[in-house]
Amino acid sequence: MDGVRDFGNGCLCYLQDCNQGSGWGWSNSGLIVDGDQAVLIDTLRDERLTHHMLEEYRAATGLAARDINTLVNTHADGDHTFGNRLMEHARIYATPECKDGILARPPSAFQGLLENRPEGIIGDFIFELYGPPFDFTGIDPKLPTDLVKEDMTLTVGDKKVELIKVGPAHTPGDMLAVVPSERTVFTGDVVFFTNTPVLWSGPCSNWIAALDHILSLDIETVVPGHGPVTDKNGVRKTKEYLVYIQAEARKRFDAGMPIEEAIQDIALGEFEDWGGSERIVVNLNRLYCEFGGKEPVTDFGSMIAMMAPYAERARKRRAGSSPEAPKSCCPH
Ligand SMILES: [Zn+2]
């Protein structure tokens, strides 16, 4: 499924196998073309990957990167923005929250995490998340030039591309790119399909509302931020995951179950084999904050420390060995 997919109507996407490696960082992008005009939706997690993607788009459309004069960043995460420098000639549209997020978590932060990782399971997990083939060295992503404060419409030849703000959901500044004439939506990470959604921001109910908004649109083709091209079924699956996790977390919160225990106690069922299942740690952390009326804070270091053993157990389970009884390493 890797590579360019051309829908034949001026909408294309570039897909990466979302569950390879650790299942983190393998995102999709989109390209909307009309005549000699084009809008790129998102770059990839590093410049090598983004360069390859742009070459693939050139082979498919004849348009080189320099011919694409508009880029939309759906949100701030590095797997959607760290290739921005290869589009430095372009106008870059994103929400103000997206710009803030890129500034807050530059590639150097991840490179630092990688270089200073501890020995053992936590360090191994960090290496899986941020080590090769990803390369963050020397990357200085171009920041958005045009801040989208209200929903707006871009014009690409005769096509309209609607930029619809739906954050805070996955991140504080999520935005959809909808091509109504082609009944196509590029969702960024508002839709994860066959790869586990991660609730960096929330509130969770707002993410669910964003998915309901997509479901209300007259669209047929859904290009998710992670996973294969889908339709409204993929949107419903993302929603099912969030609704399920929210309900299961709520029961345990109300029963006074500590978060470390709740993380181990929730059976993921059909979502168990979606890549990045350890993101339940981040998701429950946000949900417990929401339920407790606390300002949600994601201490990334403690999230990593909790995710690493969860991911290790999931890997062993997939490999067929019997899972050991979970031990909490929660730093809370
Ligand atoms: Zn992503």
Boltz pocket constraint, residues with backbone or C-beta under 6 A from the ligand:
constraints:
  - pocket:
      binder: B
      contacts: [[A, 25], [A, 27], [A, 77], [A, 79], [A, 80], [A, 189], [A, 225], [A, 226]]
      max_distance: 6.0
